[in-house]
């Protein structure tokens, strides 16, 4: 049986089919014009060691795009577009003689044209910027959101959901910002620190995560979940404020260290929904492996590549997708991003987050690119492990079993840090300080290590079992007088308390409106805080005034369960440090020949000592007060 339609219905359907066909033909004949949303990097420099620079352009309707320069000083070539037509890669060669200014490019497809904004920056003064970090420095770690609210106007940027800024919530933004750091540069200058390490200032997601795990953040107040590698977090300020911070810090004799995060981004980054390349990440939001944190497998030449893969390729967390630095476009992008931040701000050093979870050839290439353009620039890698065999594997200056020398200038000395915490909370004998230092033989140059007091991922000293103020003072004395570059964590100079994350990230008292007291000033500190502050300031001054402590050789002199004495000596002086953990005064006897000290030479007290030791006569006797550290300078040798 055949279905017969009325004539008017048939004519109507036929008309609709013709209209649809015409619409499809029209759409095919006139594709949409190209659009450009974002260019990374947005600017570069003439005469830079990376030339051409590789641009990543996000937009739409980019299929078949050609890119052309609009000024003779630049040349665009090598354009490629991803399958979705949403990302374009293009090289831009820059004439070394080009002057700073706007150098827009044109993106052209069969459907039309779009402007690709790009500019050349004026280079910053090499004498005043990019200074690097040395053993002459004392680093002070600040989490901007928890330090000081200098500009309340940025506490709730446009688009922030309700509750994103709430000081009662330990995982929300609290309002600290770059202006707050600027306002308290005099405080840090008075304390004596010479470098500030700021946790990441990248633009982070403004929303609130839903999470059923106790360690998951409600917001990205900490900065480790970037959604824009070229943006400044709007809760903290803007690029102009960041530049002001660097300039004013430099004027005060203080360097700036950026916390960079090449390993991962936030799951709300636009790349997750639309990656520039299929190989941009290790896996996808729906299908990826978790990082097994078995970095020990990276050290063994006997581990199979399959066993290592989850550590190098796994996501740090479900909301922190792992970047694939084995993809050349990713590696190039991240190296350029690192260089851009240095060049555009004038910063002096970099702390590279979770560096052991990235390919070692990438670490090497990043290190080389930084030093090639900025010879004094410095980078320290976070290799969070308490085994010196492990940390020494990643520092530059020697090749691993894989034949790769990372050329990484520094790593944190987590092994010595852990021993010091245990010793000064009475869990281990004091002589273990000396014992862990024997592992210095594993490092090409142990003076390049960063000796930390604590950081934002660890419990504060005063919240450890067995902690006392005297123990905290001895811990700082060791950190500030042993080899390497010391690093403090904001509030350690006040004996602040703080348990596991996020309790270890408490607000600095006095940094926020309506705080009950202001610990940035003497009158606002409690007696315990003032005692710790003065001790920290005195130790930093001691270090500043004595070159041997900053960069001299370290020689063990005496050690037992309650004490450790060691010398720091260079061509100009010899300084002896003596630490006594015992509850009573302790006499520490040292064979004078260990210091090549002639009879009659005396040691002048520099710190704490209750009396002037007698002139050397074969033996040096140090009388160190109970639960204290003392320092002495030996007379001419």
C-alpha positions in Angstrom: 0.0 0.0 0.0 1.4 3.4 -1.0 1.1 6.5 1.1 -0.3 9.4 -0.9 0.2 13.0 0.5 -2.1 15.8 -0.4 -0.7 18.1 -3.0 -0.4 21.2 -0.8 1.5 19.1 1.9 3.9 17.8 -0.8 4.6 21.3 -2.1 5.3 22.5 1.4 7.8 19.7 2.1 9.5 20.3 -1.2 9.9 24.0 -0.5 11.4 23.2 2.9 13.9 20.8 1.4 15.0 23.4 -1.2 15.4 26.0 1.6 17.6 23.6 3.7 19.7 22.8 0.7 20.2 26.4 -0.1 21.1 27.2 3.5 23.7 24.4 3.6 25.1 25.6 0.3 25.2 29.2 1.6 27.0 28.1 4.8 29.5 26.1 2.8 30.2 29.0 0.4 30.7 31.6 3.2 32.6 30.1 6.2 32.9 32.2 9.3 35.6 34.7 9.5 38.7 34.0 11.8 38.7 35.3 15.3 41.7 35.8 17.7 41.0 35.5 21.5 44.5 35.3 23.1 48.1 35.4 22.0 50.9 33.8 24.1 53.4 35.3 24.6 51.8 38.7 24.0 55.2 40.4 23.6 58.9 39.7 23.2 62.2 41.4 22.8 64.4 42.3 19.9 67.9 40.7 20.2 66.6 37.9 22.5 68.4 34.6 22.5 65.1 32.9 21.4 64.5 34.3 17.9 62.2 33.4 16.3 59.6 33.3 19.1 56.8 30.7 18.8 53.3 32.1 19.3 50.3 30.1 20.5 47.1 31.8 19.3 43.7 30.8 20.6 40.7 31.7 18.6 38.2 30.0 16.2 37.7 29.5 12.5 41.4 29.4 12.0 41.5 26.5 9.4 43.8 27.3 6.5 45.1 30.5 8.2 48.1 32.3 6.9 49.9 34.8 9.2 51.6 37.9 7.8 53.6 40.6 9.4 52.5 44.2 9.1 55.9 45.8 9.7 59.2 45.1 8.0 61.0 44.4 11.3 59.1 41.1 11.9 58.5 38.1 9.7 55.9 35.4 10.4 56.3 31.9 9.1 55.7 28.2 9.9 52.0 28.6 10.8 50.1 25.4 11.7 46.6 25.0 12.9 45.1 22.3 15.1 42.4 20.0 13.9 39.6 22.0 15.6 40.7 25.2 14.0 40.9 26.8 17.5 44.7 27.1 18.0 47.4 28.4 15.7 51.1 28.1 16.1 53.4 30.5 14.3 57.0 31.6 14.4 57.9 35.3 14.5 61.4 36.3 13.5 62.4 39.7 15.0 65.0 42.0 13.5 67.6 42.6 16.3 67.5 46.3 15.5 63.7 46.6 15.9 62.5 49.3 18.4 60.0 48.6 21.2 56.4 49.1 20.1 53.4 47.5 18.5 54.0 44.9 15.8 50.6 43.4 15.0 50.2 40.5 12.6 47.4 39.6 10.3 45.6 36.2 10.3 44.0 35.5 7.0 41.7 32.7 5.8 39.5 32.3 2.8 36.7 33.8 4.9 38.4 37.0 6.0 41.1 38.5 8.2 41.7 39.1 11.9 44.3 41.1 13.8 46.9 39.2 15.9 48.2 41.7 18.5 51.9 41.5 19.3 54.5 43.9 20.6 58.2 44.3 21.4 59.2 45.3 24.9 62.0 47.6 26.0 64.6 45.5 27.7 65.1 46.0 31.4 68.4 47.2 32.8 70.7 44.1 33.2 72.6 45.8 36.0 69.6 46.2 38.3 67.6 43.1 37.4 68.0 39.4 36.9 70.5 39.3 39.8 70.4 35.7 40.8 70.5 34.2 44.3 73.8 33.4 46.1 74.8 32.3 49.6 75.0 35.9 50.5 71.2 35.9 50.5 68.5 35.0 53.0 65.2 34.0 51.4 61.8 34.8 52.9 58.9 32.8 51.6 55.5 34.6 51.4 52.1 33.3 50.4 50.6 36.6 49.2 47.0 35.7 50.1 47.9 35.2 53.8 50.5 37.9 54.3 48.8 41.3 54.1 45.8 42.9 52.5 47.1 46.1 51.0 44.3 46.8 48.6 40.8 45.7 49.8 39.3 46.7 46.3 40.6 43.5 44.8 39.2 41.2 47.4 36.2 40.2 45.3 37.1 40.6 41.6 34.4 40.5 38.9 33.1 37.0 38.6 34.0 35.8 42.0 31.3 33.6 43.6 30.0 34.2 47.0 32.3 32.8 49.7 35.4 32.8 47.5 36.9 35.5 49.9 36.3 34.5 53.5 38.9 34.7 56.2 36.9 32.2 58.3 37.4 29.6 55.6 40.9 28.1 55.7 40.7 27.2 52.0 39.2 30.4 50.7 40.9 33.7 49.6 41.7 35.9 52.6 42.6 39.1 50.8 46.4 39.3 50.9 47.9 40.8 47.8 51.0 42.3 46.1 50.2 45.7 47.5 50.4 44.2 51.0 53.9 42.8 50.2 55.0 46.3 48.9 53.7 47.9 52.1 55.8 45.7 54.3 59.1 45.8 52.4 60.5 48.0 55.3 59.6 45.2 57.8 61.6 42.6 55.7 64.4 45.1 55.3 64.6 45.6 59.0 64.6 41.8 59.6 67.5 41.5 57.2 66.1 39.2 54.5 67.5 39.9 51.0 65.2 37.9 48.8 61.4 37.3 48.7 60.0 34.1 47.3 56.3 34.6 46.4 54.1 31.6 45.8 52.6 31.6 42.3 51.0 34.8 41.1 49.5 33.3 37.9 45.8 33.9 37.3 43.9 31.1 39.0 40.4 29.9 38.8 37.9 32.1 40.6 35.4 29.5 41.5 34.9 27.1 44.5 35.7 23.4 44.0 33.3 20.7 45.2 35.5 18.2 46.9 34.9 15.4 49.4 38.6 15.0 50.3 39.9 16.9 53.3 43.0 18.2 51.5 41.2 19.6 48.4 41.1 23.4 48.2 37.8 25.3 47.9 39.7 27.9 45.9 43.1 28.3 44.3 44.2 31.0 46.8 47.6 29.3 46.9 48.3 29.9 43.2 49.2 26.4 42.1 46.2 25.9 39.7 46.9 28.3 36.8 44.2 29.0 34.2 46.4 31.6 32.5 50.1 31.3 32.4 50.4 34.9 31.2 48.0 36.5 33.7 48.4 37.9 37.2 45.8 36.7 39.7 43.3 39.4 40.0 42.9 38.8 43.8 46.6 39.9 44.0 46.7 42.8 41.7 47.9 43.3 38.1 51.1 43.3 36.1 51.7 47.0 36.8 51.6 46.3 40.6 53.9 43.3 40.2 56.4 45.4 38.3 56.2 48.1 41.0 56.9 45.4 43.6 60.0 44.2 41.8 61.3 47.8 41.3 60.7 48.9 44.9 62.1 45.6 46.3 65.3 46.1 44.2 65.5 49.7 45.4 65.5 48.4 49.0 68.2 45.8 48.2 65.7 42.9 48.1 65.5 40.4 45.3 62.3 38.7 44.0 61.8 34.9 43.3 58.8 33.7 41.2 57.2 30.4 42.0 56.7 28.8 38.6 54.6 25.7 37.9 55.4 24.0 34.6 54.2 20.6 35.8 50.5 21.2 35.8 47.6 23.6 35.4 44.1 23.8 36.8 41.3 21.6 35.4 39.4 24.8 34.6 42.0 26.0 32.2 40.5 26.5 28.7 43.0 23.9 27.4 41.1 21.1 29.2 37.9 21.5 27.1 39.9 22.4 23.9 43.6 21.4 24.0 45.9 23.0 21.4 47.1 19.5 20.5 45.9 16.0 21.4 49.3 15.5 23.0 49.2 18.7 25.1 48.4 16.8 28.3 49.1 13.3 29.6 45.6 12.0 29.3 42.3 13.8 29.5 39.9 14.8 32.2 37.9 11.6 31.7 40.9 9.3 31.2 44.2 9.8 33.0 46.4 8.2 35.6 47.2 9.5 39.0 50.7 10.4 39.9 52.0 7.5 42.1 54.7 9.8 43.6 57.3 7.1 43.1 60.1 9.4 42.1 62.6 6.8 43.5 61.9 4.8 40.3 63.5 7.7 38.3 66.8 7.1 40.1 67.1 3.5 39.2 68.5 2.4 35.8 66.8 -0.9 36.4 63.2 0.4 36.6 61.2 -0.2 33.5 59.8 2.8 31.5 56.4 1.4 32.2 57.0 1.6 36.0 58.2 5.2 35.7 55.4 6.4 33.6 52.8 7.0 36.3 55.2 9.3 38.2 56.2 11.4 35.2 52.8 11.3 33.3 50.3 11.0 36.2 48.2 13.9 37.2 49.2 15.5 40.5 45.5 15.5 41.4 42.3 15.2 39.5 42.0 19.0 39.3 45.7 19.5 38.3 46.2 18.1 34.8 49.8 17.0 33.9 51.5 18.9 31.1 53.3 16.8 28.6 56.8 18.3 28.2 57.8 15.5 25.9 55.6 17.2 23.3 58.0 19.8 21.7 55.3 22.5 21.4 54.6 22.2 25.2 58.3 22.4 26.1 58.8 25.4 23.8 55.7 27.1 25.2 56.8 26.6 28.9 60.4 27.7 28.3 59.2 30.8 26.6 56.7 31.5 29.4 59.4 31.2 32.0 61.7 33.6 30.1 58.8 36.1 29.5 58.1 36.5 33.2 61.8 37.1 33.9 62.2 39.6 31.1 58.9 41.5 31.7 59.4 41.9 35.5 63.1 41.9 36.1 62.9 39.1 38.8 66.0 37.5 40.1 65.2 33.8 40.6 62.7 31.0 40.1 61.4 28.3 42.4 60.2 25.5 40.1 57.4 23.5 41.7 57.4 19.7 41.7 60.4 19.6 39.3 61.1 15.9 39.8 57.9 15.0 38.1 59.0 16.5 34.8 61.4 15.0 32.2 65.0 15.5 33.0 65.8 16.7 29.4 63.2 19.4 29.8 64.7 20.6 33.2 68.1 20.8 31.4 66.6 22.7 28.4 64.8 25.1 30.7 67.9 25.7 32.8 70.0 26.3 29.7 67.5 28.7 28.1 67.3 30.8 31.3 71.0 31.1 31.8 71.7 31.7 28.1 69.5 34.9 28.2 70.1 35.9 31.8 73.5 34.6 32.9 72.9 35.5 36.6 69.4 34.0 36.9 69.0 31.3 39.4 66.5 28.4 39.8 65.8 26.1 42.7 63.8 22.9 42.1 61.4 21.5 44.6 62.5 17.9 45.0 60.5 17.0 48.1 62.4 14.0 49.5 64.3 13.4 52.7 66.9 11.1 51.0 70.0 13.0 49.9 70.6 10.3 47.2 67.3 11.4 45.8 67.8 15.2 46.0 71.3 15.1 44.7 70.2 13.2 41.6 68.3 16.3 40.3 70.8 19.1 41.0 72.9 20.1 38.0 76.6 19.6 37.7 76.7 15.9 37.1 75.0 13.4 34.8 72.6 10.8 36.0 72.4 7.2 34.8 70.4 8.5 31.9 73.3 10.6 30.8 71.4 13.9 31.5 72.9 16.7 33.5 69.9 18.9 34.5 72.1 22.0 34.9 69.6 22.9 37.6 71.4 25.5 39.9 69.9 24.4 43.2 67.5 22.1 45.1 66.0 22.4 48.6 67.9 20.4 51.3 64.9 18.5 52.6 67.2 15.8 54.2 69.1 18.2 56.4 65.8 20.1 57.2 64.1 17.0 58.5 67.1 16.0 60.6 67.2 19.5 62.1 63.5 19.4 63.0 64.0 16.0 64.7 67.1 17.1 66.6 65.6 20.2 68.0 62.3 18.5 69.0 64.4 16.0 70.9 63.7 13.0 68.7 67.3 12.5 67.6 70.8 13.2 69.0 72.4 16.5 68.0 75.3 14.6 66.4 72.9 13.6 63.7 73.3 17.1 62.3 76.9 16.2 61.5 75.9 12.7 60.3 73.5 14.0 57.5 76.1 16.4 56.3 78.4 13.6 55.2 75.9 13.2 52.3 77.3 16.5 51.0 79.7 14.3 49.1 76.9 13.4 46.8 76.5 17.0 45.5 78.8 18.6 43.0 78.7 21.7 45.2 76.7 21.5 48.5 76.9 25.3 48.9 74.3 25.5 46.2 71.7 23.9 48.3 68.8 25.9 49.8 68.6 25.2 53.6 65.0 25.7 54.6 63.5 26.4 58.0 60.0 25.4 56.8 57.7 26.1 54.0 54.0 26.3 53.1 53.6 22.5 52.6 55.0 21.5 56.0 53.9 21.9 59.6 55.4 24.9 61.3 58.1 24.1 63.9 56.0 25.2 66.9 53.3 22.7 66.0 55.6 19.7 66.0 55.5 17.3 68.9 58.2 18.2 71.4 58.6 21.8 70.1 59.7 24.6 72.3 60.7 28.2 71.6 64.3 27.3 72.5 64.2 24.4 70.0 62.9 26.7 67.3 65.7 29.2 68.1 68.3 26.4 67.7 66.7 25.2 64.5 67.0 28.7 63.0 70.6 29.0 64.3 71.5 25.9 62.4 69.7 26.9 59.2 71.3 30.4 59.2 74.9 29.2 59.9 75.3 26.0 58.0 76.3 25.8 54.3 74.0 26.8 51.5 71.4 29.6 51.2 68.9 29.8 54.1 65.2 30.1 53.5 62.7 31.3 56.1 58.9 31.0 56.0 56.8 34.1 56.9 56.0 34.0 60.6 58.9 31.7 61.6 60.5 34.8 63.0 57.5 35.1 65.3 57.4 31.4 66.3 54.0 31.1 64.6 52.1 27.9 65.0 50.4 25.9 62.3 49.6 22.2 61.7 49.0 20.4 58.5 47.8 22.3 55.4 46.0 24.6 55.5 46.6 25.4 59.1 50.3 26.1 58.3 49.1 29.0 56.1 47.6 31.2 58.8 47.3 34.9 58.2 50.2 37.1 59.4 48.8 39.0 62.5 48.4 42.6 61.6 48.3 42.1 57.9 44.6 42.5 57.6 41.9 45.1 58.5 40.4 44.7 62.0 43.2 42.4 63.2 43.4 42.5 67.0 47.2 43.3 66.9 49.9 44.2 64.5 53.0 41.9 64.7 54.7 43.9 62.0 55.5 46.3 64.9 57.3 45.7 68.2 54.4 46.9 70.3 52.0 44.5 68.6 54.1 41.4 69.4 53.7 39.0 72.3 56.8 38.4 74.4 57.5 35.1 72.8 57.2 36.6 69.3 59.5 39.5 70.2 62.1 37.1 71.6 62.0 35.0 68.4 62.1 38.1 66.2 65.2 39.5 67.9 66.9 36.1 67.7 66.2 35.8 64.0 67.3 39.4 63.3 70.5 38.9 65.2 71.3 35.6 63.4 70.7 37.2 60.0 72.9 40.2 61.0 75.6 37.7 62.2 75.5 36.0 58.8 75.6 39.3 56.9 78.6 40.6 58.8 80.7 37.4 58.4 81.7 36.2 55.0 82.9 32.8 56.4 79.3 32.0 57.5 77.9 32.9 54.2 80.2 31.1 51.9 83.1 29.5 53.8 84.2 25.9 54.2 82.4 23.9 56.9 84.6 21.8 59.3 83.2 19.5 62.0 84.9 20.2 65.3 83.0 18.3 68.0 79.7 16.5 68.3 77.8 14.3 70.8 74.2 13.6 71.8 73.6 17.2 73.1 76.0 19.4 71.1 77.6 20.2 67.8 80.4 22.6 67.1 81.6 23.5 63.6 83.8 26.1 61.9 83.0 28.2 58.9 86.2 29.6 57.4 87.3 31.4 54.3 90.5 33.3 53.3 89.5 36.2 55.6 88.2 34.7 58.8 87.3 31.7 60.9 84.0 31.6 62.8 83.1 28.8 65.2 79.4 27.9 65.8 78.5 25.9 68.9 75.0 24.5 69.5 74.0 23.1 72.9 70.7 21.4 73.3 71.2 20.3 76.9 69.4 21.8 79.8 72.6 22.9 81.4 75.7 24.9 80.3 78.1 22.7 78.4 81.8 22.9 77.9 82.9 21.9 74.4 86.5 21.1 74.0 88.2 21.4 70.6 91.6 20.4 69.5 93.1 23.7 68.4 95.1 22.0 65.7 91.8 21.3 63.8 91.7 25.0 63.1 95.5 25.5 62.8 95.2 27.8 65.8 98.5 28.9 67.4 98.9 29.1 71.1 97.8 32.5 72.4 95.2 33.1 69.8 91.8 33.9 71.3 88.2 33.6 70.2 86.0 36.7 70.5 82.3 36.0 71.3 79.9 37.1 68.6 76.6 35.6 69.8 75.3 34.4 73.2 78.7 33.4 74.7 78.8 34.1 78.4 82.5 34.7 78.6 85.6 35.1 76.5 87.3 31.7 76.0 90.8 31.6 77.3 93.6 31.9 74.9 94.3 28.8 72.9 96.8 26.5 74.5 96.5 23.2 72.7 92.8 23.0 73.4 89.9 25.4 72.8 87.2 25.3 75.5 83.8 26.8 74.7 81.2 27.4 77.4 77.9 27.4 75.8 74.7 28.3 77.7 71.9 25.8 78.1 69.6 25.4 75.2 71.4 27.9 73.1 73.8 28.5 70.3 77.0 30.6 70.4 79.3 32.0 67.8 83.0 33.1 68.1 85.5 34.7 65.8 89.0 33.4 65.9 91.9 35.9 66.0 94.5 36.1 63.2 95.8 32.7 62.4 
